[in-house]
Amino acid sequence: MLDFSHGGNVYLFAEKLGCKPEDLIDLSSNISPFIDKFILKETQNYFKFFQFLPSSHGYLLKKEVARQYDISSDQVVLGVGTSELIKNICFLYKNRKCLIFPPTYIDYEKYATIYSLDINFYYLKEEDEFELHWEKIDFSKYELVFICNPNNPTGKVIRKDELIKVVSLYPDTLFVVDESYLPFLINEDEMTLLGTEYNNLLVLRSFSKIYGMAGIRVGFAYSKNAGLIKNIERYNLEWGISSISEQIGMKLLSIDTKKIAKQIDEIKRKFFERLMQLDGIKVYPSDTNFLLIKLLEKDSDYVINELLKEKILVRNCKNIRGLDDTFIRISVKEEEKMDYFIKVFERVLNG
Ligand SMILES: Cc1ncc(COP(=O)(O)O)c(C=O)c1O
């Protein structure tokens, strides 16, 4: 049985350590720590919505998403997190040929396996710094291609013009471009494929990451292809997203995410510089809010266990296809947490 476990399992580790989840320093999930305090407070006013069903397939929230990104409501489908959409897409393409670029987000393979897709892997190579060179790929062989942009866990982004080139060259292949971490880029607007009009392009977005609200479980997909959107929605529960999540989602769309992106980017730059000064690791430059690290002298289980003793959680990458037990991934959180992490990490590396 393949291991498709994720980071961010604070409940499990809190139980193991006999502490509260909030006592942990969770650098294992790529969720912004900068939650909008005003909106968090306002959520209390939304409890009254529990007495109503949410709108059918969240059409109130869909309308707001469409307005925000200047697209049409029938080009948007919501999901219980982006996760539900990945699952539905795989269901829609069951038994068909798909392409995945490891190391990447493991749910593409997870749901492709569950729905018996014919999975093909094109590995990003360590010696190429995990950059994607796809000039030699004949995409016409695949009906479905997952592209994580920026890629989790490598943090690398692919330019919009490069993406558009392949999408336009292979009209019979559906390209799913997962932009869950794109809002962490300062130049997000120049990079996004939201609003780009190709029938064979589907863009995924998550409310979990940039808004720091993974618990509300909201994500959405955009495609010019309203037929495809409708098809994906057919497999959603009509009221899968709760009425309170729908209300919070509408409010979150008003947040200026550029401010959050800038704040995290500044912390990341300083953190990266400090990591570069440590012996025994290689750090991969990242375009987004997490960093992939190769351990040159220790293995990931050892490092993770030592960090856990100080209540720090990082992502063990040993179950990510294309990586092994020499890789960990660190998410960028508040500056003081990163300072504390560096101190402990240096001790662990020298231990
Ligand atoms: C690349 C990527 N896509 C999608 C998801 C799923 O996010 P959610 O279901 O919370 O929207 C994750 C979560 O880690 C992710 O890393």
The ligand as an SDF file (V2000), in Angstrom:
LIG
                    3D

 16 16  0  0  0  0  0  0  0  0999 V2000
   -0.4690   21.6350   -4.4100 C   0  0  0  0  0  0  0  0  0  0  0  0
   -1.6490   21.3850   -3.5540 C   0  0  0  0  0  0  0  0  0  0  0  0
   -2.8600   21.3390   -4.1330 N   0  0  0  0  0  0  0  0  0  0  0  0
   -3.9710   21.1150   -3.4140 C   0  0  0  0  0  0  0  0  0  0  0  0
   -3.9030   20.9280   -2.0430 C   0  0  0  0  0  0  0  0  0  0  0  0
   -5.1740   20.6760   -1.2930 C   0  0  0  0  0  0  0  0  0  0  0  0
   -5.5730   21.8210   -0.6520 O   0  0  0  0  0  0  0  0  0  0  0  0
   -7.0290   22.0560   -0.1060 P   0  0  0  0  0  0  0  0  0  0  0  0
   -7.8090   20.8050   -0.3210 O   0  0  0  0  0  0  0  0  0  0  0  0
   -6.8930   22.3870    1.3360 O   0  0  0  0  0  0  0  0  0  0  0  0
   -7.5750   23.1990   -0.9190 O   0  0  0  0  0  0  0  0  0  0  0  0
   -2.6670   20.9750   -1.3970 C   0  0  0  0  0  0  0  0  0  0  0  0
   -2.5700   20.7730    0.0510 C   0  0  0  0  0  0  0  0  0  0  0  0
   -1.5370   20.5880    0.6340 O   0  0  0  0  0  0  0  0  0  0  0  0
   -1.5160   21.2010   -2.1740 C   0  0  0  0  0  0  0  0  0  0  0  0
   -0.2990   21.2460   -1.6200 O   0  0  0  0  0  0  0  0  0  0  0  0
  1  2  1  0
  2  3  1  0
  2 15  2  0
  3  4  2  0
  4  5  1  0
  5  6  1  0
  5 12  2  0
  6  7  1  0
  7  8  1  0
  8  9  2  0
  8 10  1  0
  8 11  1  0
 12 13  1  0
 12 15  1  0
 13 14  2  0
 15 16  1  0
M  END
$$$$
